[in-house]
Amino acid sequence: MTTSARLVFALVLSVCGCGLAGCSAPKDGEALRAFLNEPRRMVSPTEYRVMPPDMLKITSHNISELNDANNVLGQKVRPDGKINLPLLGEIMAANKTPKEIEEEIKEAARKYYQEVDATVQVISYDSQWIYVFGQVSHPGPMPYNGTNTLLDTLARAIPNDLAWKEHITLVRGSHPQFGGCAIDKNGNRIETTSATEVKTGPAGVKVVVAKTAQPVAEDSQPHKLVFNLMDMVQKGDLDENVLLLPNDVIYVEPTTLAKIGLAMQQLLLPISPAAQAVGAPGAAATPYSSLK
């Protein structure tokens, strides 16, 4: 047996072993509870919080400035988290629910009107995402709107013929989810969400100093769970059709045979350019001969 044949044979055995182990692994009940909400609800239990650059539509029966032509197309939340409304000026919208933004608008309008009201709608979800990777036709980020479920996200991503549909992995990351994290000398993560603060130094001079990093909470751990898409599709078993949260990652890995095929493709990849080069002169001779 040649060296290449031994390598391929060892690769086949290792991939098959991993696939069989994955098929026989029991589902972790504790892990499943991390994704479920009790009692089960018909609507999302998580209120959507507006972030830049979401687009808002703001209307009011009593505040005429909020019903002009400029507001029909919507108000985009600026990078600083604010929106600028006629007469009312700047309103902080970031990290607030539409209901909380309504209250902010009504509070600002009471300076000019006796009766105030406001309705805030999110008309474009552009700030928060769910990520789908692996063997799907449409990988990449998908907008999070507060009602995304595992099944409707996979229906949009469309697992392809190589996908292991009985083994869909959902990963919910731990805090922090933006900007990475710092590591102390013992290898533990430390909180760095507020990096600086302003203090008054000698002679009343204000200086910017680094804040003391705090350890991340012990219960802030990532969760990972495997789902069977075919049970949902073929049996209508939607017990595991969990509601997703921002930054959830769905990974659709290939089947055991697909892994072998992809591995073989990688092994043969260095040979492909050489084979194409050998065939190139013959292909190039055809148009030349046709000129004679």
Summary of the structure (lengths in Angstrom):
residues: 292
radius of gyration: 27.6
end to end distance: 50.5
largest distance: 93.1
contacts: 746
relative contact order: 0.14
helix: 34%
strand: 26%
